Amino acid sequence: MPHPPVETTSFTYGDYCHWPDEERWELIDGEAFAMAPAPTRIHQEFVVELVRQIANGLQNHPCRVYVAPFDVRLPRGDERDDQIDTVVQPDVAVICDPRKLDDRGCRGAPDWIIEIISPSSAVQDQVRKRALYERVGVREYWLVHPHDRVLTLYRLDARGAYGKPHVQALEGETAVGVFDGVTIRWPAAEPAADGGPGAGADNSP
């Protein structure tokens, strides 16, 4: 979904706010990455199912779940919003500190982020965003590979680092580490001909 940086100029959230509404972008350390306007159907099915289960599981929690497009500003310190050089739109973000939420989205690291991987987003999600989310203190980071039906899960350790990931098939249940009592039950794979969450054909852009 994201493409290479459009140019080498360093951008900020102040620039980002003036770009056309019909275009979707992310900024990582000042570099601008264009995002595809419409995710694939399999991507959307996974997002909808994950958000449904997360929202149900958070009924007795103060945490809130949000889906893209939803701006997450990640400042380096206490700089003004228009000076922030990193703004991302995770597929799914869970924020437990209400002080981070405002009308623009979220300022600060979410507690839990999920990205749905496609071939065109693999480097962005598995390399750039992994390093970014570790740096800013995202407590739990899930990468869902829908076509291979694999989950790669990172959790911050006592050193504030992700370390070795937990990797599992998308089957059975996976417990969420950032709060108790919430698990994700993975849907069974569907026949490839149906093109659903278990389909083997890659329809990603």
Order of alpha helices (4+ residues) and beta strands (2+ residues): alpha-beta-beta-alpha-beta-beta-beta-beta-beta-beta-beta-alpha-beta-beta-beta-beta-beta
